């Protein structure tokens, strides 16, 4: 669990660094951070309520970088195609 949070934090930091280097506004940075945090929180909530979502470093990385769209990708891969990330 702690390892997943560390991977998520690293992924979010990498995304923030890339966006900062590209020169996007602070509003864009805040949106990316909120999207990433929401994606990761929803991933943990789905795991807690028993929906068959594997929380590991790959799914945490995908949700950390892509946020809610990443969560949707993880859900489709795991529940639709039975691919465990």
N, C-alpha and C positions, 0 to 999 in steps of 0.2 A: 504494500500500500504506500509506504513512504517512498519507495523507489519510483512508483508511478507518478507521484507528486513532483519528485525531482526531475524526471524526464519531461513532464508537462512544463515545469518552470524553465527548463533549458530550451525547450522548443519555443516557448513564448518569448524568451529573451532573444533567440535567434531571429524570429520574425520581427521583433521590435528593432533589432539592429539593422536588418535588411531594409525595413521601411524607413528608418532614420537615415540610412545612407542614400536612399533614393530621394529623400527630401519631402516626404509627405507631411501634412499638417498634424498638429497635436490632436485635432478632432479625429482624424483617421487612426492615429495610434490608440486613442482611447477606445474607439470602436473595435479595433482588432483585439485589444486586451479583453474587453467585455465579451466579445464573441468567443474567444478562446476559453475564458473562465466559465461561461455558461455551458459551452459544449462539454467541458470536463466535469462540471457539477452534475449535469444531466446524465452523463455516462455513469457516474458513481451512484446516482439515485436509481437508475435502471438496474444496476447490479444489486443494490440494496433491496429493491422490491421483488427481485427474483426473475426478472427478464433475463434470458440466457445470454448476457453480454460479458465477454471475457475482458477484464480490465488488466491489461499488461502494458509493457513499455511501448509496443507498436500502436495499440489503440490510443494510449495516452498521448503519444507523439502526433498521431493523426488529428486527434481532437484539439491538441494544443496549437497546432499550426493552422488548421482549417476551421476550428470552432464548431459551430452547429452543423454546417455542411459536412464537415469531417465526421461528426457523430452519425449523421445520416448514412454516410458511406460505410462506416463501421457496422451499423445496424443491418444494412442491406447485405454486406458480405457475410456477416455472422448468422443472421436469421434467415436470409433468403437463399444463400448459396452454401451455408454451413461451412464457411471458411473461417477457421479460428486464427485470428491474427496474433 
